[in-house]
Amino acid sequence: MNANVLSGLVMLLACSATVHAQGFAGLGTEAEGFTVPTPDRKFEFPQDHGAHPTYRIEWWYLTSNLKGDDGRNYGIQWTLFRSALAPTEQDGWQNPQLWMGHAGLTTPDKHFHAERLARGGIGQAGVSIEPFTAFIDDWSLKSLSPADDAFDNLSVTATGSDFSYRLSLKATGPLVLQGDQGYSVKSSAGQASYYYSQPFLEVSGTLKLPDGEVSVSGQGWLDREWSSQPLSETQTGWDWVSLHFDSGEKLMGFRLRDRQADPFTSATWIGSDGTPFPLSDGKLILTPLAQSKVEGRSVPTSWRVEVPEKSIDVQIAAVNPQSWMSVSFPYWEGPVSIKGSHSGVGYLEMTGYRPE
């Protein structure tokens, strides 16, 4: 892609994703003309693993906590974002879909990241269903074999200037609908998305780092989400966790910070058999415990996570406090350890923290 096209794409992404800094990864400033989520939608798989172009923003989001054969802890992130300039479909350069890819690889003392930008309609990025493939340039998340569900058996690849990874992902549990049967509310005003996850992934493969390759294995979490609604104008940032407990149970939770009100929270407790238990606003308590200086910002990299209804009271701490994604819309994303009432590993994402 030439420099002029790239510059224009960045500007278009910025215009269509002004709320990303608040933490919802690119929901635009207007939903007019786009389809808006409503309750009681019936999900259809594998069709819903694909794109929903009449909605403004969408993503395929993988994180994984890994242990290397060198005994060290690692984390990887792979994300494909789709943002639409208009709720229509056209061929070639008139296609209104914009694509952005993020890849991260975290070690205890280094954080690597890369970004890709693309236009729809020209074969540079996209998502197909049969077989399932999500790609941008030479990065991909794709199904390895025919199955009842396209997310049962996957591979993921990404390459940056100083890192790469190639991993296999095998589902060991069911898909989980977040919120109210997949309808995930983001504010007291009722903004919402469609949101489901595959949090039961066994992961294995190879990381390539500047000092060589390392074989890894661990657990992965794949999120799918799409919407058209902007967040509240007063919401300033997003703090999100996905936690794998050693008991086999899991927790997804987030809070949306608000400069005029208490944070809005939502969470899902997931049983070891995959049964979800939604937790409405106020049932999850996220309390910052320690701050780190990251790229001129003060960022909370240790948290107390409480769900009294499920007797959860844990402390999570960043494996590497400097896990900053210095991309077009910068944010913090990295693996965490868990101790307290439960033990385990997880991932933390934080957005909207501004330079001091």
C-alpha positions as CSV (number, residue, x, y, z in Angstrom):
1,M,0.0,0.0,0.0
2,N,1.5,3.4,-0.9
3,A,2.0,6.2,1.6
4,N,-0.9,8.3,0.4
5,V,-3.4,5.4,0.6
6,L,-2.1,4.4,4.0
7,S,-2.4,8.0,5.3
8,G,-6.0,8.3,4.0
9,L,-6.9,5.0,5.5
10,V,-5.6,6.1,8.9
11,M,-7.7,9.3,8.7
12,L,-10.8,7.3,7.7
13,L,-10.3,4.9,10.6
14,A,-9.9,7.8,13.0
15,C,-13.1,9.4,11.7
16,S,-15.1,6.2,12.0
17,A,-13.6,5.1,15.4
18,T,-13.5,8.2,17.6
19,V,-14.8,6.2,20.6
20,H,-12.0,3.7,20.5
21,A,-10.1,5.8,23.0
22,Q,-13.0,5.3,25.3
23,G,-12.4,1.6,25.1
24,F,-15.0,0.0,22.8
25,A,-12.5,-0.5,19.9
26,G,-14.0,1.8,17.3
27,L,-17.7,2.3,17.8
28,G,-18.5,5.3,15.6
29,T,-20.1,8.6,16.6
30,E,-23.4,7.8,14.8
31,A,-25.5,4.7,14.3
32,E,-27.7,6.3,11.7
33,G,-28.3,3.9,8.8
34,F,-26.6,0.9,10.5
35,T,-28.4,-2.0,12.1
36,V,-28.7,-1.6,15.9
37,P,-28.6,-4.6,18.3
38,T,-31.8,-5.6,19.9
39,P,-32.5,-8.2,22.6
40,D,-33.7,-11.8,22.0
41,R,-31.6,-12.3,18.8
42,K,-31.1,-15.9,17.9
43,F,-27.5,-16.7,17.0
44,E,-26.7,-19.0,14.1
45,F,-23.4,-20.8,13.9
46,P,-21.2,-21.0,12.0
47,Q,-22.7,-18.1,10.1
48,D,-22.3,-15.6,13.0
49,H,-18.5,-16.3,13.0
50,G,-18.5,-14.3,9.8
51,A,-18.8,-10.6,9.1
52,H,-22.0,-8.5,9.7
53,P,-21.5,-5.6,7.3
54,T,-24.7,-3.8,8.1
55,Y,-23.3,-3.1,11.6
56,R,-20.7,-0.4,12.1
57,I,-18.0,-2.2,14.0
58,E,-16.9,-5.8,14.6
59,W,-14.0,-7.8,15.8
60,W,-12.4,-11.2,16.2
61,Y,-10.3,-11.1,19.3
62,L,-7.9,-13.8,20.6
63,T,-5.8,-13.8,23.7
64,S,-3.7,-16.7,25.1
65,N,-1.8,-17.3,28.3
66,L,1.2,-19.6,27.5
67,K,4.0,-21.4,29.2
68,G,7.2,-21.9,27.3
69,D,9.4,-25.0,27.3
70,D,12.0,-22.6,28.8
71,G,9.7,-22.3,31.9
72,R,8.8,-18.6,31.2
73,N,5.3,-17.1,30.9
74,Y,4.1,-15.6,27.6
75,G,1.0,-14.0,26.2
76,I,-0.3,-13.4,22.7
77,Q,-3.0,-11.3,21.2
78,W,-4.5,-11.5,17.7
79,T,-7.2,-9.1,16.7
80,L,-9.0,-8.3,13.4
81,F,-11.3,-5.2,13.5
82,R,-13.8,-4.3,10.8
83,S,-15.2,-0.8,10.7
84,A,-17.8,0.4,8.1
85,L,-18.0,3.8,6.5
86,A,-21.6,3.0,5.3
87,P,-24.0,0.1,5.7
88,T,-23.8,-1.0,2.1
89,E,-21.7,-3.4,0.1
90,Q,-19.8,-2.4,-3.1
91,D,-16.9,-4.0,-5.0
92,G,-13.3,-2.8,-5.2
93,W,-12.1,0.5,-3.8
94,Q,-15.7,1.6,-3.3
95,N,-16.2,-1.0,-0.7
96,P,-17.0,0.8,2.6
97,Q,-15.3,-1.8,4.9
98,L,-12.1,-0.8,6.6
99,W,-9.9,-3.4,8.4
100,M,-7.3,-3.2,11.1
101,G,-5.2,-6.0,12.6
102,H,-3.3,-6.0,15.9
103,A,-0.8,-8.6,17.1
104,G,0.9,-8.6,20.4
105,L,3.5,-10.9,22.1
106,T,4.3,-10.4,25.7
107,T,7.2,-11.9,27.7
108,P,8.1,-11.1,31.4
109,D,10.5,-8.4,30.2
110,K,9.5,-7.4,26.6
111,H,6.3,-6.5,24.8
112,F,6.2,-6.8,21.0
113,H,3.4,-5.5,18.8
114,A,2.4,-4.9,15.2
115,E,-0.5,-3.3,13.3
116,R,-1.9,-3.8,9.8
117,L,-4.4,-1.6,8.0
118,A,-6.4,-2.6,4.9
119,R,-9.4,-1.7,2.7
120,G,-12.2,-4.1,2.0
121,G,-13.2,-5.2,-1.5
122,I,-9.6,-5.7,-2.9
123,G,-8.7,-9.0,-1.3
124,Q,-6.3,-7.6,1.3
125,A,-8.5,-8.5,4.4
126,G,-11.7,-10.2,5.1
127,V,-13.6,-13.1,6.7
128,S,-15.1,-16.1,5.0
129,I,-17.2,-19.0,6.5
130,E,-16.5,-22.1,4.5
131,P,-13.9,-22.8,5.5
132,F,-13.7,-20.1,8.3
133,T,-10.8,-17.7,7.6
134,A,-10.2,-14.3,9.0
135,F,-7.2,-12.6,7.5
136,I,-5.3,-9.3,6.9
137,D,-2.3,-9.5,4.6
138,D,-0.4,-12.6,5.7
139,W,-1.9,-12.8,9.2
140,S,-4.7,-15.3,9.6
141,L,-7.1,-17.1,12.0
142,K,-8.6,-20.0,10.3
143,S,-10.3,-23.4,10.7
144,L,-8.0,-26.4,10.4
145,S,-10.6,-29.1,9.5
146,P,-14.4,-29.4,8.8
147,A,-16.3,-29.7,12.1
148,D,-19.7,-29.0,13.6
149,D,-18.5,-25.6,14.5
150,A,-15.8,-23.6,12.7
151,F,-14.2,-22.6,16.0
152,D,-13.5,-26.1,17.1
153,N,-10.1,-26.4,15.6
154,L,-8.1,-23.3,14.5
155,S,-4.7,-22.0,13.6
156,V,-3.4,-18.4,14.1
157,T,-0.4,-16.7,12.6
158,A,1.0,-13.2,12.8
159,T,4.4,-11.6,12.1
160,G,5.9,-8.3,13.2
161,S,9.3,-6.8,12.5
162,D,10.9,-8.6,15.5
163,F,8.5,-11.4,16.4
164,S,6.1,-14.0,15.0
165,Y,3.9,-16.8,16.2
166,R,2.2,-19.9,14.8
167,L,-0.3,-21.6,17.1
168,S,-3.0,-24.3,17.0
169,L,-6.2,-23.9,19.0
170,K,-8.5,-26.7,20.0
171,A,-11.9,-26.1,21.7
172,T,-12.6,-28.3,24.7
173,G,-15.9,-26.6,25.7
174,P,-18.9,-24.8,24.2
175,L,-19.4,-21.3,22.9
176,V,-20.6,-18.9,25.6
177,L,-23.1,-16.1,25.0
178,Q,-22.2,-13.0,27.1
179,G,-24.7,-10.7,28.8
180,D,-28.4,-11.6,28.2
181,Q,-28.2,-14.5,25.7
182,G,-25.5,-12.6,23.8
183,Y,-27.0,-9.1,24.1
184,S,-24.3,-7.2,26.1
185,V,-25.4,-3.9,27.6
186,K,-22.6,-1.2,27.9
187,S,-24.3,1.7,29.7
188,S,-27.3,2.6,31.9
189,A,-28.6,4.4,28.7
190,G,-28.9,1.0,27.0
191,Q,-26.1,1.0,24.4
192,A,-25.3,-2.6,23.6
193,S,-23.5,-5.1,21.4
194,Y,-23.8,-8.7,20.4
195,Y,-21.1,-10.6,22.2
196,Y,-20.1,-14.3,22.5
197,S,-16.9,-16.1,23.3
198,Q,-15.0,-19.4,23.0
199,P,-13.1,-19.4,26.3
200,F,-12.2,-23.1,26.2
201,L,-9.2,-23.3,23.9
202,E,-6.2,-25.5,24.3
203,V,-3.2,-23.8,22.6
204,S,0.1,-25.1,21.4
205,G,2.8,-23.9,18.9
206,T,5.8,-21.8,18.5
207,L,6.8,-18.2,19.2
208,K,9.7,-16.6,17.3
209,L,11.6,-14.0,19.3
210,P,14.8,-12.0,18.6
211,D,16.8,-14.6,20.7
212,G,15.2,-17.7,19.1
213,E,12.2,-19.9,19.0
214,V,10.3,-21.3,22.0
215,S,7.6,-24.0,22.0
216,V,4.6,-23.0,24.1
217,S,1.3,-24.4,25.4
218,G,-1.6,-23.0,27.4
219,Q,-5.1,-21.6,27.3
220,G,-6.8,-19.3,24.8
221,W,-9.9,-17.1,24.8
222,L,-11.6,-16.0,21.6
223,D,-14.1,-13.1,21.6
224,R,-16.6,-12.1,18.9
225,E,-18.5,-8.8,19.1
226,W,-20.3,-6.4,16.9
227,S,-22.5,-3.4,17.2
228,S,-23.3,0.1,15.7
229,Q,-24.1,2.1,18.8
230,P,-21.7,4.7,20.3
231,L,-21.0,4.7,24.0
232,S,-22.2,7.5,26.2
233,E,-20.4,10.8,25.7
234,T,-19.3,10.8,29.3
235,Q,-17.7,7.3,29.3
236,T,-14.0,7.7,29.2
237,G,-12.4,4.3,29.2
238,W,-12.7,0.5,29.4
239,D,-11.1,-2.0,31.8
240,W,-11.7,-5.6,30.7
241,V,-10.6,-9.0,32.1
242,S,-10.9,-12.6,31.0
243,L,-9.8,-15.0,33.7
244,H,-9.1,-18.8,33.6
245,F,-9.3,-20.3,37.1
246,D,-7.4,-23.5,37.9
247,S,-10.8,-24.9,39.0
248,G,-11.9,-24.9,35.3
249,E,-14.3,-22.0,35.8
250,K,-13.9,-18.7,34.0
251,L,-14.8,-15.0,34.4
252,M,-15.3,-12.3,31.8
253,G,-15.9,-8.8,33.2
254,F,-15.5,-5.2,32.3
255,R,-16.2,-1.7,33.7
256,L,-16.7,1.4,31.6
257,R,-15.4,4.5,33.4
258,D,-17.6,7.6,33.4
259,R,-16.6,11.1,34.3
260,Q,-20.1,11.9,35.6
261,A,-21.1,8.7,37.3
262,D,-20.0,5.4,38.8
263,P,-18.4,3.0,36.3
264,F,-20.9,0.7,34.5
265,T,-20.0,-3.0,35.0
266,S,-21.0,-6.3,33.4
267,A,-19.6,-9.8,33.8
268,T,-20.3,-13.4,33.1
269,W,-19.3,-16.3,35.4
270,I,-18.7,-19.4,33.3
271,G,-19.0,-22.8,34.9
272,S,-16.4,-25.5,34.0
273,D,-19.1,-27.1,31.8
274,G,-19.6,-23.8,29.9
275,T,-22.8,-22.7,31.6
276,P,-22.9,-18.9,31.8
277,F,-24.2,-16.9,34.7
278,P,-24.6,-13.3,33.8
279,L,-23.8,-10.6,36.4
280,S,-25.5,-7.3,35.9
281,D,-24.2,-3.8,36.7
282,G,-22.7,-3.5,40.2
283,K,-22.2,-7.3,40.7
284,L,-18.5,-7.1,39.6
285,I,-16.2,-4.9,41.6
286,L,-12.9,-3.9,40.0
287,T,-10.5,-1.9,42.2
288,P,-7.1,-0.7,41.1
289,L,-4.3,-1.6,43.5
290,A,-1.1,-0.5,41.9
291,Q,-0.1,1.9,39.1
292,S,2.7,1.7,36.6
293,K,4.2,4.4,34.5
294,V,3.6,3.4,30.9
295,E,4.4,5.6,27.9
296,G,3.8,8.8,30.0
297,R,0.6,7.5,31.5
298,S,-0.3,6.2,35.0
299,V,-1.9,2.8,34.3
300,P,-3.3,0.4,36.9
301,T,-1.5,-2.9,36.3
302,S,-2.7,-4.7,39.5
303,W,-6.3,-5.0,40.4
304,R,-8.6,-6.6,43.0
305,V,-11.5,-8.4,41.3
306,E,-14.5,-9.3,43.4
307,V,-17.7,-11.1,42.6
308,P,-19.3,-11.5,46.0
309,E,-22.2,-13.5,44.6
310,K,-19.7,-16.2,43.5
311,S,-17.3,-15.8,46.4
312,I,-14.6,-14.4,44.1
313,D,-12.0,-12.2,45.7
314,V,-8.7,-12.3,43.8
315,Q,-5.8,-10.1,42.9
316,I,-4.5,-9.9,39.4
317,A,-1.1,-8.6,38.4
318,A,0.5,-7.9,35.0
319,V,3.1,-10.4,33.9
320,N,4.8,-7.4,32.2
321,P,3.5,-3.9,33.3
322,Q,4.8,-2.4,30.1
323,S,2.4,-4.2,27.8
324,W,1.5,-1.1,25.8
325,M,0.0,-1.4,22.3
326,S,1.5,1.7,20.6
327,V,-0.8,1.5,17.6
328,S,-3.2,3.9,15.8
329,F,-5.5,3.8,18.9
330,P,-3.1,3.0,21.7
331,Y,-4.1,0.8,24.7
332,W,-2.7,-1.6,27.3
333,E,-3.1,-5.3,26.7
334,G,-1.3,-8.2,28.4
335,P,-1.4,-11.4,30.4
336,V,-2.0,-11.5,34.2
337,S,-1.5,-13.9,37.1
338,I,-4.2,-14.6,39.6
339,K,-4.1,-15.2,43.4
340,G,-6.5,-15.1,46.3
341,S,-9.7,-17.0,46.6
342,H,-8.9,-18.6,43.2
343,S,-5.7,-19.1,41.3
344,G,-5.1,-19.1,37.6
345,V,-4.1,-16.9,34.6
346,G,-5.9,-14.3,32.5
347,Y,-5.8,-11.2,30.3
348,L,-6.3,-7.6,31.0
349,E,-7.2,-4.8,28.6
350,M,-7.3,-1.1,29.5
351,T,-8.1,1.9,27.3
352,G,-8.6,5.6,27.6
353,Y,-5.6,6.3,29.9
354,R,-4.2,9.6,28.7
355,P,-0.7,11.0,29.1
356,E,-0.1,13.0,32.2
